[in-house]
Amino acid sequence: MTDDPAKPAALDDGEHLQVLGYDDTFNRSMSLWANFALGFTYLSPLVGVYSLFALALSVGGPPSIWWIVIVGAGQLLVSLVFGEVVSQYPIHGGIYPWARRLWGRRYAWMAAWVYIWAMIVTITAVAEYGSGFTASLFGVEATPTTTLVLTLALLLVALGINFSGTRWLARVARIGLAAELVGVIGVGLYLLIFQRKQEFSVFFDTMGVEGDGGYATAFFGAALAGLFLFYGFEACGDVAEEVSQPARRVPRAMILTILVGGVSALFSFGGYVLAAPNLQEIVNGEDADPIPGILEATLGPVGAKIFLVIAVTAFLSCVLSLQAAASRLLFSFGRDGMLPGHRWLSRVSPRSKVPTNALIVSCTIPAIIAVLVWLNADLLVAVTSFAVLGIYVAFQMVVLGALRQRLRGWRPAGPFSLGAWGFVVNVLALAYGIFAMVLLATPGSSGVFFTDWIVLLGLAVVVVIGLAYLLIARPDKQSDAPSDDAVAVADELRRRTGAIKTVSS
């Protein structure tokens, strides 16, 4: 608090939460850096770059690196919009409560339904990819059965850590952050400085990927290199009620996640390209998993083994962060009475102060999907194809909701605010989101219907099931939690605090 009349009085965390209609029931033991670490390990540039490096080069060549810059700039705009929203609404659940307070119950239910399934599928995918690193680390052959066992092991270890409470979540997230930074920036810089085999001009060399056609088609085809990477920053807001001073700290953590994640991804992707001894073979699609070979050739067997330790740590931290974010969304859903078994889902452990039942669901459903993938390996592609598009759809529902409220006179009343620039940034963020969704939803050109349309088919299945449940069960009628109240809440916050700054502090 301050006696300076030129500065606004600051609501404490509990009073701010009471204005929003909730009690302060969690331990606020998460600092700014722990919150940033949670978002960063969810975004996980190591996981994103490793997963899509070969695909990006074979489709778009070395210039595909520029998608990291393009998408990073677009998602930074989205994070600024989210920052204003979470600064006014620092409550658990992220996408769901934001959409609810910006638009309404049905709208929020659909946004959260799409988002939670995208998150759950992503948990499965990250654990599956991480099992490959784990198998390599321990010298185990990556058969379907060992992949299943190691995937389940990663899910259960992450669940155990999440069960222990927010402090352990924060500690492991910080360890994961350190592993990510060493694995992407440290290794990337080493490759750039000491193991460079290509000139920097290679990032403007298509290396023939366009064939007889124009390069634009190939370049846009490689957009996934960036689009898959830059989400996860919203997880900082999913645990807002476990962060001290979340109205100020969560927006900063989200922006830091984008900026540091983008720089890390550039170092990592660029380092692998410049150090690749067989770059043309990768671009030609002759080497489907080139990174282990690059590391073996540049770091040696011992260095490659150390990198595997770092990679497994990063994958575990990513699964941990995903589980935590998904459980808080389920908790928020349950607290507002919007799902079957909502009382069970909204229980918080009196000992660890975490939503243990929601965490169990966040581990169990990905485990079931992993078993289905074990039965049919092709299923992983089918169930994960809609995930990125689903995430972007949910994001843009929040961005659109924020723009709707601005047109109705909303001026964000949290301590983080863009002031007069808020409307412009909001419009640009929505335009970027529409552009990204068009890229993600554009059908392929293989000639195989299921393969070409799988992204839209996957999203359609989730949306149709969600709409059917919404119209039949009417979960929106089961909840009387506040909704569509951005202007009223902003007025109340200003009434309690007085004048408020229009730039972030």
C-alpha positions as CSV (number, residue, x, y, z in Angstrom):
1,M,0.0,0.0,0.0
2,T,1.1,3.6,-0.5
3,D,0.2,7.0,0.7
4,D,1.1,8.6,-2.6
5,P,-2.2,9.7,-4.2
6,A,-0.7,9.6,-7.7
7,K,-0.4,5.8,-7.4
8,P,-3.2,3.3,-7.0
9,A,-3.8,1.4,-3.8
10,A,-3.0,-2.3,-4.3
11,L,-5.4,-5.0,-3.5
12,D,-3.9,-8.0,-1.7
13,D,-4.3,-11.3,-3.4
14,G,-7.1,-12.5,-1.1
15,E,-9.2,-9.3,-1.6
16,H,-8.7,-9.4,-5.3
17,L,-9.9,-13.0,-5.4
18,Q,-12.9,-12.0,-3.3
19,V,-13.9,-9.3,-5.8
20,L,-14.0,-12.1,-8.4
21,G,-16.2,-14.3,-6.2
22,Y,-13.8,-16.9,-4.8
23,D,-12.0,-17.7,-1.6
24,D,-8.2,-17.9,-1.3
25,T,-7.7,-21.6,-0.6
26,F,-4.2,-22.4,-2.2
27,N,-0.7,-21.9,-0.9
28,R,0.8,-19.0,-2.8
29,S,4.3,-20.4,-2.8
30,M,5.1,-19.9,-6.5
31,S,7.5,-17.0,-7.3
32,L,7.8,-15.1,-10.6
33,W,10.7,-17.3,-11.7
34,A,8.9,-20.5,-10.7
35,N,5.9,-19.4,-12.7
36,F,8.0,-18.5,-15.7
37,A,9.8,-21.9,-15.4
38,L,6.4,-23.7,-15.4
39,G,5.4,-21.9,-18.7
40,F,8.8,-22.4,-20.2
41,T,9.0,-26.1,-19.5
42,Y,5.5,-26.5,-21.0
43,L,6.4,-24.5,-24.1
44,S,9.7,-26.6,-24.1
45,P,11.8,-25.4,-27.1
46,L,13.9,-28.5,-26.8
47,V,10.8,-30.8,-27.3
48,G,9.4,-28.6,-30.1
49,V,12.6,-28.2,-32.0
50,Y,13.6,-31.9,-31.7
51,S,10.1,-33.1,-32.7
52,L,9.9,-30.9,-35.9
53,F,13.4,-30.3,-37.0
54,A,13.6,-32.9,-39.7
55,L,10.0,-32.2,-41.0
56,A,10.6,-28.5,-41.2
57,L,13.8,-28.9,-43.2
58,S,12.4,-31.5,-45.6
59,V,9.4,-29.3,-46.3
60,G,10.7,-25.7,-46.2
61,G,14.5,-26.1,-46.1
62,P,16.8,-23.9,-43.8
63,P,14.6,-20.8,-44.3
64,S,11.9,-22.5,-42.2
65,I,13.8,-21.1,-39.2
66,W,12.1,-17.8,-39.9
67,W,8.8,-19.3,-38.8
68,I,10.2,-19.2,-35.2
69,V,10.5,-15.4,-35.6
70,I,7.1,-15.0,-37.3
71,V,5.1,-17.1,-34.9
72,G,7.0,-15.8,-31.8
73,A,6.0,-12.2,-32.8
74,G,2.4,-13.3,-33.3
75,Q,2.1,-15.2,-30.0
76,L,3.8,-12.3,-28.2
77,L,0.8,-10.2,-29.2
78,V,-1.5,-12.9,-27.9
79,S,0.4,-13.1,-24.6
80,L,0.0,-9.3,-24.2
81,V,-3.8,-9.7,-24.5
82,F,-3.7,-12.6,-22.1
83,G,-1.6,-10.5,-19.7
84,E,-4.3,-7.8,-19.4
85,V,-7.0,-10.5,-18.9
86,V,-5.1,-12.5,-16.2
87,S,-4.1,-9.2,-14.5
88,Q,-7.8,-8.5,-13.9
89,Y,-8.7,-12.2,-13.4
90,P,-5.8,-13.9,-11.6
91,I,-7.8,-17.1,-11.0
92,H,-7.1,-20.8,-11.7
93,G,-7.9,-22.4,-15.0
94,G,-6.7,-19.9,-17.6
95,I,-8.6,-20.2,-20.8
96,Y,-11.9,-21.3,-19.2
97,P,-12.4,-18.6,-16.6
98,W,-11.0,-15.9,-19.0
99,A,-13.5,-16.9,-21.7
100,R,-16.3,-17.1,-19.2
101,R,-15.7,-13.7,-17.7
102,L,-15.2,-12.1,-21.2
103,W,-18.2,-13.7,-22.9
104,G,-20.4,-16.3,-21.2
105,R,-20.9,-19.8,-19.8
106,R,-21.6,-21.7,-23.0
107,Y,-18.8,-19.9,-24.9
108,A,-16.4,-20.7,-22.1
109,W,-17.5,-24.3,-21.9
110,M,-16.7,-24.9,-25.6
111,A,-13.4,-23.0,-25.4
112,A,-12.3,-25.1,-22.4
113,W,-13.6,-28.4,-23.8
114,V,-11.5,-28.0,-26.9
115,Y,-8.5,-26.8,-24.9
116,I,-8.6,-29.5,-22.3
117,W,-8.6,-32.3,-25.0
118,A,-5.8,-30.6,-26.8
119,M,-3.8,-30.5,-23.6
120,I,-4.5,-34.1,-22.6
121,V,-3.5,-35.3,-26.1
122,T,-0.3,-33.1,-25.8
123,I,0.5,-34.8,-22.5
124,T,0.4,-38.2,-24.2
125,A,2.4,-37.0,-27.2
126,V,5.2,-35.4,-25.1
127,A,5.4,-38.5,-22.8
128,E,5.6,-40.7,-26.0
129,Y,8.4,-38.6,-27.5
130,G,10.2,-38.5,-24.1
131,S,10.1,-42.3,-23.9
132,G,12.4,-42.5,-26.9
133,F,15.0,-40.3,-25.2
134,T,14.6,-42.4,-22.0
135,A,15.1,-45.6,-23.9
136,S,18.3,-44.3,-25.5
137,L,19.6,-43.0,-22.2
138,F,19.3,-46.5,-20.6
139,G,20.3,-48.4,-23.7
140,V,16.8,-50.0,-24.1
141,E,15.5,-50.9,-27.5
142,A,12.5,-48.8,-28.3
143,T,9.9,-51.5,-29.0
144,P,6.1,-50.7,-28.7
145,T,6.0,-52.4,-25.3
146,T,9.0,-50.6,-23.9
147,T,7.7,-47.3,-25.3
148,L,4.4,-47.9,-23.5
149,V,6.1,-48.8,-20.2
150,L,8.4,-45.7,-20.3
151,T,5.5,-43.5,-21.3
152,L,3.5,-44.6,-18.3
153,A,6.5,-44.2,-16.1
154,L,7.0,-40.6,-17.2
155,L,3.3,-39.9,-16.5
156,L,3.4,-41.5,-13.1
157,V,6.6,-39.8,-12.0
158,A,5.2,-36.5,-13.0
159,L,1.9,-37.3,-11.1
160,G,3.9,-38.1,-8.0
161,I,5.8,-34.8,-8.1
162,N,2.5,-32.9,-8.7
163,F,0.9,-34.7,-5.8
164,S,3.6,-33.5,-3.4
165,G,2.5,-29.9,-3.7
166,T,3.2,-26.6,-5.4
167,R,6.7,-26.2,-3.9
168,W,7.9,-29.4,-5.5
169,L,6.2,-28.5,-8.7
170,A,8.1,-25.1,-8.7
171,R,11.4,-26.8,-7.8
172,V,11.2,-29.4,-10.6
173,A,10.0,-26.7,-13.0
174,R,13.2,-24.7,-12.2
175,I,15.3,-27.8,-12.7
176,G,13.6,-28.3,-16.0
177,L,14.2,-24.7,-17.0
178,A,17.9,-25.1,-16.3
179,A,17.9,-28.3,-18.4
180,E,16.1,-26.6,-21.2
181,L,18.5,-23.7,-21.3
182,V,21.5,-25.9,-21.3
183,G,20.0,-28.2,-23.8
184,V,18.9,-25.5,-26.3
185,I,21.0,-22.4,-25.7
186,G,24.1,-24.0,-24.4
187,V,24.3,-26.8,-27.0
188,G,23.1,-24.4,-29.7
189,L,25.8,-21.9,-29.0
190,Y,28.4,-24.6,-28.8
191,L,27.4,-25.8,-32.3
192,L,27.2,-22.3,-33.7
193,I,30.7,-21.3,-32.4
194,F,32.7,-24.5,-32.5
195,Q,31.0,-27.0,-34.9
196,R,29.7,-24.8,-37.7
197,K,29.9,-26.6,-41.1
198,Q,27.5,-24.3,-43.0
199,E,27.5,-20.6,-43.7
200,F,24.9,-18.3,-42.2
201,S,23.7,-17.6,-45.7
202,V,22.2,-21.1,-45.7
203,F,19.1,-19.7,-43.9
204,F,18.3,-18.0,-47.2
205,D,19.0,-21.1,-49.3
206,T,16.0,-23.2,-50.2
207,M,18.3,-26.1,-51.2
208,G,15.8,-27.2,-53.8
209,V,12.8,-28.1,-51.6
210,E,10.5,-26.2,-54.0
211,G,11.1,-28.6,-56.9
212,D,9.6,-27.2,-60.1
213,G,7.2,-24.9,-58.3
214,G,7.5,-21.7,-56.3
215,Y,9.0,-21.6,-52.9
216,A,6.0,-19.9,-51.2
217,T,4.1,-23.1,-51.0
218,A,7.0,-24.9,-49.5
219,F,7.6,-22.1,-47.0
220,F,4.0,-22.0,-45.8
221,G,4.0,-25.8,-45.6
222,A,6.8,-25.5,-43.0
223,A,4.8,-23.2,-40.7
224,L,4.3,-25.9,-38.2
225,A,8.0,-25.5,-37.2
226,G,6.9,-22.3,-35.3
227,L,3.2,-23.0,-34.7
228,F,3.8,-26.2,-32.7
229,L,6.4,-24.4,-30.6
230,F,4.8,-21.3,-29.2
231,Y,2.1,-22.3,-26.8
232,G,2.4,-23.2,-23.1
233,F,2.9,-19.6,-21.9
234,E,-0.8,-19.7,-20.9
235,A,0.1,-22.3,-18.2
236,C,1.5,-19.4,-16.2
237,G,-2.1,-18.3,-15.7
238,D,-3.5,-21.7,-15.1
239,V,-1.9,-21.7,-11.6
240,A,-2.5,-18.1,-10.8
241,E,-4.0,-18.8,-7.3
242,E,-0.7,-20.4,-6.3
243,V,1.4,-17.4,-7.3
244,S,2.2,-14.5,-5.0
245,Q,1.0,-11.2,-6.5
246,P,-0.3,-13.0,-9.7
247,A,-1.9,-9.9,-11.2
248,R,1.6,-8.4,-11.7
249,R,3.7,-11.5,-12.0
250,V,1.8,-13.8,-14.3
251,P,1.7,-11.4,-17.2
252,R,5.5,-10.9,-16.9
253,A,6.0,-14.7,-16.7
254,M,4.0,-15.2,-19.9
255,I,5.9,-12.6,-21.8
256,L,9.3,-13.9,-20.6
257,T,8.2,-17.4,-21.7
258,I,7.7,-16.2,-25.2
259,L,10.9,-14.1,-25.4
260,V,13.2,-16.6,-23.8
261,G,11.6,-19.6,-25.6
262,G,11.9,-17.9,-28.9
263,V,15.6,-17.0,-28.5
264,S,16.3,-20.6,-27.2
265,A,14.5,-22.1,-30.2
266,L,16.5,-20.0,-32.6
267,F,19.8,-21.0,-31.1
268,S,18.8,-24.6,-31.0
269,F,17.4,-24.9,-34.5
270,G,20.1,-22.7,-36.0
271,G,22.8,-24.6,-34.3
272,Y,21.6,-28.0,-35.6
273,V,21.3,-26.6,-39.1
274,L,24.8,-25.0,-39.1
275,A,26.5,-28.1,-37.5
276,A,24.8,-30.7,-39.7
277,P,27.4,-32.6,-41.7
278,N,24.8,-34.0,-44.1
279,L,22.4,-31.1,-44.4
280,Q,21.4,-31.8,-48.0
281,E,20.4,-35.4,-47.0
282,I,18.2,-34.0,-44.2
283,V,16.6,-31.5,-46.6
284,N,16.0,-34.3,-49.1
285,G,14.2,-36.3,-46.4
286,E,16.8,-39.1,-46.4
287,D,17.5,-38.7,-42.7
288,A,14.2,-38.8,-40.7
289,D,15.9,-38.4,-37.2
290,P,19.0,-36.3,-37.8
291,I,19.6,-34.7,-34.4
292,P,21.2,-37.8,-32.7
293,G,23.7,-38.1,-35.5
294,I,24.5,-34.4,-35.3
295,L,25.1,-34.7,-31.6
296,E,27.1,-37.8,-31.9
297,A,29.3,-36.2,-34.6
298,T,29.8,-33.0,-32.6
299,L,29.7,-33.9,-28.9
300,G,31.0,-37.4,-29.0
301,P,29.5,-40.4,-27.2
302,V,29.9,-38.9,-23.7
303,G,28.6,-35.5,-24.7
304,A,25.6,-37.2,-26.5
305,K,24.9,-39.2,-23.3
306,I,24.9,-36.0,-21.2
307,F,22.6,-34.4,-23.6
308,L,20.2,-37.4,-23.2
309,V,20.1,-36.8,-19.5
310,I,19.3,-33.1,-20.1
311,A,16.6,-34.1,-22.7
312,V,14.9,-36.6,-20.4
313,T,14.8,-34.0,-17.6
314,A,13.3,-31.5,-20.0
315,F,10.7,-34.0,-21.2
316,L,9.7,-34.9,-17.6
317,S,9.4,-31.2,-16.7
318,C,7.2,-30.7,-19.8
319,V,4.9,-33.5,-18.8
320,L,4.8,-32.2,-15.2
321,S,3.9,-28.7,-16.3
322,L,1.2,-30.0,-18.7
323,Q,-0.4,-32.2,-16.0
324,A,-0.4,-29.2,-13.6
325,A,-2.0,-26.9,-16.1
326,A,-4.6,-29.5,-17.2
327,S,-5.5,-30.3,-13.6
328,R,-6.0,-26.6,-12.7
329,L,-8.3,-26.2,-15.7
330,L,-10.3,-29.3,-14.6
331,F,-10.4,-27.9,-11.1
332,S,-11.7,-24.6,-12.3
333,F,-14.3,-26.4,-14.4
334,G,-15.4,-28.5,-11.4
335,R,-15.4,-25.6,-9.0
336,D,-18.0,-23.8,-11.2
337,G,-20.1,-27.0,-11.5
338,M,-19.6,-27.4,-15.2
339,L,-18.6,-31.1,-15.5
340,P,-20.0,-34.4,-14.3
341,G,-18.4,-35.2,-10.9
342,H,-17.6,-31.6,-10.4
343,R,-17.5,-31.9,-6.6
344,W,-15.0,-34.7,-6.8
345,L,-12.9,-32.7,-9.4
346,S,-12.9,-29.6,-7.3
347,R,-11.5,-31.1,-4.1
348,V,-8.2,-29.7,-2.9
349,S,-5.9,-31.8,-0.7
350,P,-5.8,-30.3,2.8
351,R,-2.2,-31.4,3.1
352,S,-0.6,-30.5,-0.2
353,K,-3.1,-27.8,-1.3
354,V,-3.3,-29.2,-4.8
355,P,-6.4,-30.5,-6.7
356,T,-5.4,-34.2,-6.5
357,N,-8.5,-35.7,-8.1
358,A,-8.1,-33.4,-11.1
359,L,-4.4,-34.5,-11.3
360,I,-5.5,-38.1,-11.3
361,V,-7.7,-37.4,-14.4
362,S,-4.8,-35.5,-16.0
363,C,-2.6,-38.6,-15.7
364,T,-5.2,-41.4,-16.3
365,I,-6.7,-40.2,-19.6
366,P,-3.2,-39.7,-21.3
367,A,-2.3,-43.2,-19.9
368,I,-5.4,-44.7,-21.6
369,I,-4.5,-43.0,-24.9
370,A,-1.0,-44.3,-24.6
371,V,-2.4,-47.9,-24.3
372,L,-4.5,-47.3,-27.4
373,V,-1.4,-46.0,-29.2
374,W,0.4,-49.2,-28.1
375,L,-2.4,-51.2,-29.7
376,N,-2.3,-49.1,-32.9
377,A,0.8,-47.0,-33.4
378,D,-0.9,-45.0,-36.2
379,L,-3.4,-43.6,-33.7
380,L,-0.9,-41.2,-32.2
381,V,-0.8,-39.2,-35.4
382,A,-4.6,-39.2,-35.6
383,V,-5.3,-38.1,-32.0
384,T,-2.5,-35.5,-31.9
385,S,-3.2,-33.9,-35.3
386,F,-6.0,-31.6,-34.0
387,A,-4.0,-30.6,-30.8
388,V,-2.2,-27.6,-32.2
389,L,-5.3,-26.3,-34.1
390,G,-7.4,-26.9,-30.9
391,I,-5.0,-24.9,-28.8
392,Y,-5.1,-22.0,-31.3
393,V,-8.9,-22.1,-31.5
394,A,-9.1,-21.9,-27.7
395,F,-6.6,-19.0,-27.6
396,Q,-8.4,-17.0,-30.2
397,M,-11.8,-17.5,-28.4
398,V,-10.2,-15.6,-25.5
399,V,-8.7,-12.9,-27.8
400,L,-12.1,-12.5,-29.5
401,G,-13.8,-12.3,-26.2
402,A,-11.4,-9.5,-25.0
403,L,-12.0,-7.6,-28.2
404,R,-15.8,-7.9,-27.7
405,Q,-15.5,-6.5,-24.2
406,R,-13.3,-3.6,-25.4
407,L,-16.0,-2.7,-28.0
408,R,-18.4,-2.6,-25.0
409,G,-16.2,-0.2,-23.1
410,W,-14.0,-2.4,-21.1
411,R,-10.7,-0.9,-19.9
412,P,-8.6,-3.7,-18.2
413,A,-8.3,-2.8,-14.5
414,G,-5.4,-5.0,-13.5
415,P,-2.0,-3.6,-12.6
416,F,-0.7,-4.9,-16.0
417,S,-2.3,-2.8,-18.8
418,L,-1.4,-1.8,-22.3
419,G,-3.4,1.4,-22.0
420,A,-4.3,3.0,-25.3
421,W,-2.4,0.3,-27.2
422,G,-4.6,-2.4,-25.9
423,F,-7.2,-2.2,-28.7
424,V,-4.6,-2.2,-31.5
425,V,-2.7,-5.1,-30.0
426,N,-6.0,-7.0,-29.5
427,V,-6.9,-6.6,-33.2
428,L,-3.4,-7.6,-34.4
429,A,-3.4,-10.7,-32.1
430,L,-6.8,-11.7,-33.6
431,A,-5.6,-11.2,-37.1
432,Y,-2.5,-13.3,-36.4
433,G,-4.6,-16.0,-34.9
434,I,-6.9,-16.3,-37.9
435,F,-3.8,-16.4,-40.1
436,A,-2.3,-19.2,-38.0
437,M,-5.6,-21.2,-37.9
438,V,-5.9,-21.0,-41.7
439,L,-2.4,-22.4,-42.1
440,L,-3.1,-25.2,-39.6
441,A,-6.5,-26.1,-41.1
442,T,-5.4,-26.1,-44.8
443,P,-5.8,-29.7,-46.0
444,G,-2.8,-31.6,-47.3
445,S,-2.1,-32.5,-50.9
446,S,-1.2,-36.2,-50.6
447,G,-4.4,-37.3,-52.3
448,V,-5.4,-39.5,-49.3
449,F,-8.6,-38.1,-47.8
450,F,-8.0,-39.1,-44.2
451,T,-4.4,-38.0,-44.2
452,D,-5.1,-34.6,-45.9
453,W,-8.1,-33.8,-43.7
454,I,-7.1,-35.3,-40.4
455,V,-6.5,-32.0,-38.6
456,L,-10.0,-30.7,-39.3
457,L,-11.6,-34.2,-38.8
458,G,-10.0,-34.5,-35.3
459,L,-11.1,-31.0,-34.3
460,A,-14.6,-31.6,-35.7
461,V,-15.0,-34.8,-33.6
462,V,-14.1,-33.0,-30.4
463,V,-16.4,-30.0,-31.2
464,V,-19.4,-32.1,-32.2
465,I,-19.1,-34.2,-29.0
466,G,-18.7,-31.1,-26.9
467,L,-21.7,-29.4,-28.5
468,A,-23.8,-32.5,-28.1
469,Y,-23.0,-32.6,-24.4
470,L,-23.5,-28.9,-24.0
471,L,-27.0,-29.0,-25.6
472,I,-28.2,-32.2,-23.9
473,A,-26.7,-31.9,-20.4
474,R,-26.7,-28.1,-20.3
475,P,-23.8,-27.8,-17.9
476,D,-24.1,-24.0,-18.2
477,K,-27.4,-24.3,-16.3
478,Q,-25.6,-26.1,-13.4
479,S,-23.4,-23.1,-12.5
480,D,-24.2,-19.7,-11.1
481,A,-20.5,-18.6,-11.1
482,P,-20.0,-15.0,-12.5
483,S,-19.7,-14.6,-16.3
484,D,-19.6,-11.8,-18.9
485,D,-18.7,-9.3,-16.2
486,A,-15.4,-7.7,-17.4
487,V,-16.7,-4.1,-17.3
488,A,-18.4,-4.5,-13.9
489,V,-15.3,-6.1,-12.4
490,A,-13.1,-3.4,-13.8
491,D,-15.3,-0.8,-12.3
492,E,-15.3,-2.5,-8.9
493,L,-11.5,-2.9,-8.9
494,R,-11.1,0.8,-9.8
495,R,-13.5,1.7,-7.0
496,R,-11.5,-0.2,-4.5
497,T,-8.1,0.9,-5.7
498,G,-8.6,4.3,-7.1
499,A,-6.6,5.4,-10.2
500,I,-4.6,2.7,-11.9
501,K,-1.5,2.8,-14.0
502,T,-2.0,2.1,-17.8
503,V,1.4,0.6,-18.3
504,S,2.9,-2.6,-16.8
505,S,5.2,-2.0,-13.8
